[in-house]
Every structure is written in structure tokens, then in C-alpha cells.
């Protein structure tokens, strides 16, 4: 037994122990709080600048790109996304390990798990790119980051729904079935909102009609909120799990 200021029991006790549900809620609340704060500040203090478009027609809501490109909104958004990105990468790896344990001997699902992993990594990286390069700084880089984020997000949702359909077909865990149903609903809702946002964006650029850009901004909000809700389904997927920082058993010395 180790003699000194602390014994082996104290040394081997986990340094951090956090329920995954709390971890998931905290991770999603960071971008949600940041986005709501940026939209509120833009509407209250930068309304004219934030809602201005090249068409110079009446507009009542700022796009997300506009809402996060001014100060202090820019720093609020960057801080929230920066803090949430590391946990997001951790959750991505957690999902891949989960799929690998379920589909270790099923090659099609295992390959789909790899695609879901790559899409999730690309989604988070695209979000970081569009966050730290604003539309008022380098528009093309910001636009490419947004494109990567949306495309990889939709593909990740699709691959995830397919994988969970397989899981729900031979597992009777009610939480897993609930998670699968909400994943499908949120994926379909997100896809419809993406289509609507794209339609109103193109219509605004072609015809410069009053209020059309407001509809684009509204559906853009729904795209982002439903994306957050989709990731929040991890609440059901890993509800009984914990995030722990501790000494691995093989590294313990007695």
C-alpha cells in the first residue's frame, strides 16, 4: 500500500465523472445559447446593418451569417462554438466506437459507420470554418465552410438513420426505438427546411421581392435548430453512460 499524502484508493478514484446526458445537454446548449444571443443583439442593436441585403428591399430577420459577423456577436459565437467543438469531436468518436461494437462482423454497416464518422468530422470542421472566417472577412471561404457543413450534416443524418434502423430492428430497448424515431423525424424536417431555405435564397437573388429574404433567414434558423436537436438524441443513445477521467486498470501500481 502506498504511504504518503494519499493512498491508492484516493489515487485510483476518477478525477472527473459526468453523466453523458449532462455532457450532451451542455454541448448542445453552447451553440444554442450563442446563436440566440447573437440574433437578439443583432435585432436590438444592429437591425439596419444585419438585415441589409444587396436588393435593398424590406427585410425583418438577419441571416445567421450576418448575425454572427459583427461585434460583439462575432466573439460570442466564436467562443461558444470553440468550446463546443472538442466535445463534439469526442461524441463523434464515441458513436463510431458504439457502431463498431454493434457491427464488428457486418461489413456493409461497418463501412457506413466509417462514412458517418467522416461526415460528422467534416460537419464539425465546416462549422468551425464558417465560424472563424465570417462572411464580412472572406466570403468565399465562409461560403465553402457553410456548404461543407450543410452537405456533410445531411449525409451524416442520413447514414445515422440507416444505422439506427438496423439497430432498432433487432434491439427492443425502448430508448433506442425512441431515438431512432426522432432521428428520422428531425432528418426529414431538416431536409425540408434546407430545401425551403435554398428556394427562398435563390428567389431573393433573382427577383428581389420584399420579405423573401426574411423567409430564407427563418428557415435557416430551423435548419440549425433541428440540427442541434438531432445531435441531442445522444441523450437517449448514451443515457446510461458516463464520461470519466480515471487511471486505466493496466496503469495502476499497487
N, C-alpha and C positions, 0 to 999 in steps of 0.2 A: 504493500500500500504506500502510495506517495505521501511523504510527510512534508508539510510546509504550510503556506498560507491558504492553500485549498487542497482538497482531496480529490480522488479520482471521480467520485460521484459528481462533484461540482464541475470538474473539468469536462466530463462527458455529457453534461446537461446541454440541450440545444441552446444556442445563442439567440436564435430567432425562431419563433414558432407562430405561424399565422394561418388561419383558416383560408382555404382557397377562395371561398365565397367573398370574404372581406378583401382579399387581394384583387379579385375580379372587379368588384364594385369600385374600389379605389382607382384601379387602372382606367375604367371607363369614365369615372367622374372627372378625371383631369381634363380630357379634351372637351367633354360636355360643358363643364363649368367655364373653361376658357372660351369656347365658342359663344355661349350665351352672354358672357361678359363683353366680348368683342362686339357682338351685334347690338347690345344695349348701348354701349359707349358710342358706337358709330351712329346710331339713330338719334341719340340725345345730343351729341356734341359735334358730330361731323356729317350731319344729314345731307347737306348740299353736295359736299365732295364725294361722300360714299355712294350716293345714288346717281351721280352724274354718269351719263353714257355718251358715246360719240354721236348718237342720234339727237341728243338734246330734247328729248320728249319727257313728259312727266313719268317719274319712277318713284316708288314708295318703299322699296326694300333694297338694301345693298346686297350684292353678291358676296359670297364668303371670301373670295379673293380680295374684294375691295375692303371688306370689314376687318381683314387681318393685315392690311398693308400700311396702316397709319400708326402713329404713336399716340397713346401707349398700347393700343391694341396689338401692334406687332410683337411687342415684348411679352405681353400676357400670353398670346397664342404660342409663341416660340417656347416660353418657359413650360407651359402645360404639356405641349407635345414632346419636348425634350425629356421631361420627367416620365412621361407615359411610354416612351419608345422602348426603353430597356425591359420593363415588364412585358410589353407586347412581344418582343423577341423571345423572351422566356416562355410565354404562353405558346408561341408557335412551336418551339422545340418540344414542349410538353405534349401538345396534340400529336406531333409526329411520333413520339415515343409511345403514346397511347395507341395510335393506329398500328404501329409496328408490332406491339404486343398482341393485338387482336388479329392481325392479318399476316403474321410471320410466314405462313405456308400458303398464302393466297396471292399469287403473283400479280394479277390484274389490280386488286385493291392496294397492294403494296406500292405498285407504280403510281397509282392515283394518289396515294399518300405523299409520295415524293413530289408530285405536281402541286398538291395542296400546300406542301411546305414551301416550295419555290414561289408560289403565288402569294402566300402570306408574307414571306420575306420581301418580295417586290412591292407589295401593298404598303407595308410599313416604311420601306425605303422611299417610295414615291411620296408618301405623306411628309416625310422629313424634308425631301427636296422642295416640294411646293411650299412648305412652311418657312424654310430658312432662305429661300430665294423668292421674294414677293413679286407680284405682278408689276409693281411700280419700279422694280430694280432691273430685272432681266426677264422680260415677258416670255420669251421662247422657252427658257429653262423652266420657269414656273408652269407654263402650259404643258410641257412634256412631263413634268412631275405629276401634274393633275391627271393627265392621260394614263400614265402608268398606274397611278393609284386607283382610278375608276376601273380600268380593264382588269388589273390583277385582283381587285376586290370582287368583281362579278365572277371571275373564274374561280377564285378561292371559295366563294359561297356555293357555286355550282358543284365543285368537286367535294366540298364538305357535305352537302346534301346527299350526294350519291353514296358517299361512305357511310353516312349515318342511316341511310335507307337499308343498307346491308346489315348494319349493326342492329337496327330495330327489328329486322325480320327474324332474327334468331335469339334475341335477348328480350326478356319480359320485364326488365326494370322500368317502372312507370316514369321515373325521371328521364331516362334515356328516350322513351317514346315522346314525352312532352317536349324535350329538347329538339328532337327531330321535327316534330310538327311546327314548332316555332321557327326553326331554321328555314323550312320550306316557305312558310308564310312570309317571313322577312326577306328571303331571297326574291320571291315573286314581287313583293311590294317594292323592294329596292330597284328591281329591273324596270318596273313600270315607271317609277319616278325618274330613273335615268333617261328613259325614252321621252318622257314628258319634258324634262329639263332640256334635253337636246333639241326637241321640236321648238320650244319657245325661244331658245337661244338663236337658232337658225332663223326663225321667223322675225325676231327682233332685228337681226343684222340685215335681213333682206328688205323688210318693209317699214322699220322704224315706227311701229304702232305704239300708241300710248298704253302703258300698263303691262305690256307683254314681257318686258324685262323683269318686272315685279313677279310675274308668274314663274319665270325661269328661276329667280332667286328663291322663291318659296319651295319649288320642287327640289332645288339644290339642297336646301336645308333638310328636306325629308330624306334625300339620298344619304346624307351624312348621319342623321339621327337613326335611320334604320340600319345603317352600317354599324353604328355603336351598339344598337340593340342586338344585332346578330352576334357580335363578339361577346355580348353579355350572356348569351346562352351557355357560356362556360360555367355559369353559376350552377346549372343543372348537371353538366357533364362531370365536374370535379367537386361536387358539393361536399363529399365526404373526405376530400384530400386536404393536405396541409402543405404550406411552404415552410421548409425547415432549413436552418443553417446549423449544422452539427458536425462533430467529428465522425468520419466514416469508421465502421467497426474494424476494418483491417488496419487502420492507422492508430488504434488505441494501444497504449502501452500500460501494462499493469505491473 
